[in-house]
């Protein structure tokens, strides 16, 4: 690589990377000769990158308990009913502190805004011979007429129809007011309990339950299809990636898929760019590439990037750059190298497409590998671990290291994917940092390929034999555990480095 007047040559960048990550450097830590020396930290002792516990996953029962606790905090302090406390909390987005603040500042103003009378009870009309319902204009005896706290009388049937129609319109029924057009008094839960059908009551309390999450600034539903869990987040935390109990990992801020180390704005721009450039990248979306040697089409159906052509060719090459694997090996092909032409305008337009294609193809390839790894993880958990347990005559609990490895592969594929969006938007003027970033990214890719190949290819040996050497399997276990630990540590360091803007480059410049 040419220096372009930068402070670092290639050897300097590698040295900076070694200084930055110390003995945990993925380029050293996963060498074949030293696999057994890199057991490192036990993967069971720490969480995945997106599972930092600055949040709590909530079931329906957990949500109801929190909801009841907040209602209790309000009615016990303000000496009001639970029904009034619930109405107050809905008004102020289920914030107990906000309710207390507004109530003690001006109770009458709060009551007026919500439509709560001081004596907020259902009123039965006085015992008169007959009362006219102003909705249906029929005469009713006093026991057939009801009124909210405001005193406006309506017949029971009109009340039921009014409540049922309001519930059909959606969650707005939680803010139901008296049917009298000029009246602003609330129709509270006790009226719903008294008059609504069982079906309508279920709707009402379903809306009330969901409002606790949807109006609460600290809680959000998991966006995964069909998931009923919610997540309570520690507002102000730096790490916004959370993992639901359904295994879906998402960003708390934007509820898009988890995307560390890039921020939400970069994700938004990248996805818009993908939509805008879809016609230019259709060829990337094709499922096959020609073998560089025999030109036969090859479909990528495994997770790692080492491809092997069919018999009799058997040519091995890198899926991304198509170079021979014998010379490519685990040397990364992640660095973007712009080409040159004489005509400036044509060159700029072409370079824009070439640059985007470079980053998009690697982003998409890692996403495809991540999805395949998710499928492989599921198969390992449901089928292969059980088979291996029988073949090796060891308990399934002692094979957890295989699932740990696949979980790490899934997470690292996601992180590596987003480093390519990070690289696409990397400022052109910061060439020293770019070179350092590409070095770190390349080492991460190399380490992940080794881990993925070991978990995918080398494991097959022990799944396809009736009996295997226990010593050989033990050595495989040590190797896979070591690769998992080193890869995990390296990716955690990489994420922190990119989120910190590669500050270590600035500190090295200052030396």
PESULDA-V222398 format. One record per residue. N is the residue number from 1. RES is the residue in one small letter. NEAR is the number of other ideal C-beta (glycine too) atoms within 10 Angstrom. Layout:
((N RES NEAR) (N RES NEAR))
This chain:
((1 x 13) (2 x 7) (3 x 13) (4 x 8) (5 x 7) (6 x 17) (7 x 14) (8 x 20) (9 x 13) (10 x 12) (11 x 8) (12 x 17) (13 x 22) (14 x 17) (15 x 13) (16 x 22) (17 x 19) (18 x 15) (19 x 11) (20 x 20) (21 x 21) (22 x 9) (23 x 12) (24 x 19) (25 x 21) (26 x 28) (27 x 20) (28 x 17) (29 x 24) (30 x 25) (31 x 13) (32 x 8) (33 x 6) (34 x 12) (35 x 21) (36 x 11) (37 x 14) (38 x 23) (39 x 16) (40 x 18) (41 x 13) (42 x 12) (43 x 22) (44 x 8) (45 x 7) (46 x 14) (47 x 12) (48 x 22) (49 x 24) (50 x 22) (51 x 16) (52 x 18) (53 x 12) (54 x 15) (55 x 22) (56 x 15) (57 x 16) (58 x 22) (59 x 12) (60 x 11) (61 x 8) (62 x 14) (63 x 21) (64 x 13) (65 x 12) (66 x 20) (67 x 19) (68 x 13) (69 x 10) (70 x 18) (71 x 21) (72 x 13) (73 x 16) (74 x 22) (75 x 17) (76 x 11) (77 x 14) (78 x 17) (79 x 6) (80 x 19) (81 x 17) (82 x 14) (83 x 20) (84 x 21) (85 x 21) (86 x 23) (87 x 22) (88 x 26) (89 x 24) (90 x 18) (91 x 21) (92 x 20) (93 x 15) (94 x 25) (95 x 17) (96 x 18) (97 x 9) (98 x 14) (99 x 23) (100 x 16) (101 x 11) (102 x 17) (103 x 18) (104 x 11) (105 x 9) (106 x 11) (107 x 14) (108 x 8) (109 x 11) (110 x 18) (111 x 19) (112 x 13) (113 x 14) (114 x 19) (115 x 22) (116 x 22) (117 x 17) (118 x 9) (119 x 7) (120 x 21) (121 x 13) (122 x 14) (123 x 16) (124 x 13) (125 x 18) (126 x 9) (127 x 9) (128 x 10) (129 x 7) (130 x 12) (131 x 21) (132 x 13) (133 x 20) (134 x 13) (135 x 16) (136 x 13) (137 x 8) (138 x 13) (139 x 13) (140 x 21) (141 x 12) (142 x 14) (143 x 11) (144 x 17) (145 x 23) (146 x 21) (147 x 19) (148 x 27) (149 x 20) (150 x 18) (151 x 13) (152 x 16) (153 x 24) (154 x 24) (155 x 21) (156 x 15) (157 x 15) (158 x 19) (159 x 23) (160 x 16) (161 x 16) (162 x 18) (163 x 23) (164 x 16) (165 x 11) (166 x 21) (167 x 24) (168 x 10) (169 x 9) (170 x 10) (171 x 17) (172 x 10) (173 x 21) (174 x 21) (175 x 14) (176 x 21) (177 x 15) (178 x 21) (179 x 19) (180 x 17) (181 x 6) (182 x 6) (183 x 14) (184 x 12) (185 x 20) (186 x 25) (187 x 23) (188 x 23) (189 x 21) (190 x 14) (191 x 22) (192 x 22) (193 x 12) (194 x 13) (195 x 20) (196 x 22) (197 x 12) (198 x 7) (199 x 10) (200 x 19) (201 x 16) (202 x 12) (203 x 19) (204 x 21) (205 x 14) (206 x 12) (207 x 16) (208 x 17) (209 x 14) (210 x 15) (211 x 18) (212 x 22) (213 x 19) (214 x 15) (215 x 17) (216 x 19) (217 x 10) (218 x 16) (219 x 19) (220 x 19) (221 x 17) (222 x 22) (223 x 15) (224 x 15) (225 x 7) (226 x 6) (227 x 14) (228 x 13) (229 x 17) (230 x 24) (231 x 22) (232 x 18) (233 x 18) (234 x 12) (235 x 9) (236 x 6) (237 x 13) (238 x 7) (239 x 20) (240 x 20) (241 x 25) (242 x 26) (243 x 22) (244 x 19) (245 x 13) (246 x 14) (247 x 13) (248 x 17) (249 x 22) (250 x 22) (251 x 21) (252 x 19) (253 x 14) (254 x 15) (255 x 14) (256 x 13) (257 x 18) (258 x 22) (259 x 25) (260 x 25) (261 x 20) (262 x 23) (263 x 16) (264 x 15) (265 x 10) (266 x 16) (267 x 18) (268 x 12) (269 x 15) (270 x 21) (271 x 12) (272 x 10) (273 x 17) (274 x 15) (275 x 8) (276 x 10) (277 x 16) (278 x 11) (279 x 6) (280 x 13) (281 x 16) (282 x 9) (283 x 9) (284 x 16) (285 x 10) (286 x 9) (287 x 10) (288 x 10) (289 x 16) (290 x 12) (291 x 19) (292 x 16) (293 x 14) (294 x 13) (295 x 10) (296 x 12) (297 x 10) (298 x 21) (299 x 9) (300 x 16) (301 x 8) (302 x 16) (303 x 25) (304 x 21) (305 x 25) (306 x 18) (307 x 21) (308 x 14) (309 x 18) (310 x 11) (311 x 6) (312 x 6) (313 x 14) (314 x 11) (315 x 17) (316 x 14) (317 x 23) (318 x 20) (319 x 19) (320 x 19) (321 x 15) (322 x 15) (323 x 14) (324 x 14) (325 x 16) (326 x 9) (327 x 9) (328 x 18) (329 x 13) (330 x 19) (331 x 13) (332 x 23) (333 x 17) (334 x 24) (335 x 15) (336 x 16) (337 x 8) (338 x 11) (339 x 8) (340 x 7) (341 x 11) (342 x 6) (343 x 9) (344 x 8) (345 x 8) (346 x 10) (347 x 15) (348 x 10) (349 x 11) (350 x 15) (351 x 14) (352 x 13) (353 x 12) (354 x 14) (355 x 14) (356 x 18) (357 x 16) (358 x 20) (359 x 21) (360 x 21) (361 x 18) (362 x 26) (363 x 21) (364 x 16) (365 x 19) (366 x 25) (367 x 17) (368 x 16) (369 x 25) (370 x 19) (371 x 13) (372 x 20) (373 x 26) (374 x 18) (375 x 10) (376 x 21) (377 x 20) (378 x 12) (379 x 12) (380 x 23) (381 x 15) (382 x 9) (383 x 11) (384 x 20) (385 x 16) (386 x 13) (387 x 12) (388 x 20) (389 x 15) (390 x 9) (391 x 16) (392 x 17) (393 x 8) (394 x 14) (395 x 9) (396 x 14) (397 x 8) (398 x 12) (399 x 18) (400 x 13) (401 x 18) (402 x 24) (403 x 17) (404 x 20) (405 x 26) (406 x 25) (407 x 21) (408 x 24) (409 x 28) (410 x 21) (411 x 26) (412 x 28) (413 x 22) (414 x 24) (415 x 27) (416 x 25) (417 x 21) (418 x 23) (419 x 27) (420 x 23) (421 x 23) (422 x 21) (423 x 22) (424 x 20) (425 x 13) (426 x 18) (427 x 8) (428 x 6) (429 x 8) (430 x 15) (431 x 16) (432 x 22) (433 x 19) (434 x 19) (435 x 23) (436 x 24) (437 x 23) (438 x 19) (439 x 24) (440 x 26) (441 x 21) (442 x 20) (443 x 25) (444 x 24) (445 x 23) (446 x 20) (447 x 28) (448 x 27) (449 x 22) (450 x 22) (451 x 27) (452 x 27) (453 x 18) (454 x 21) (455 x 27) (456 x 19) (457 x 13) (458 x 12) (459 x 20) (460 x 11) (461 x 12) (462 x 19) (463 x 13) (464 x 9) (465 x 10) (466 x 5) (467 x 8) (468 x 16) (469 x 11) (470 x 11) (471 x 8) (472 x 11) (473 x 16) (474 x 11) (475 x 13) (476 x 20) (477 x 17) (478 x 16) (479 x 20) (480 x 20) (481 x 21) (482 x 21) (483 x 28) (484 x 28) (485 x 25) (486 x 27) (487 x 30) (488 x 26) (489 x 22) (490 x 24) (491 x 25) (492 x 18) (493 x 18) (494 x 26) (495 x 20) (496 x 14) (497 x 20) (498 x 21) (499 x 16) (500 x 10) (501 x 11) (502 x 20) (503 x 12) (504 x 18) (505 x 22) (506 x 11) (507 x 11) (508 x 19) (509 x 12) (510 x 6) (511 x 4))
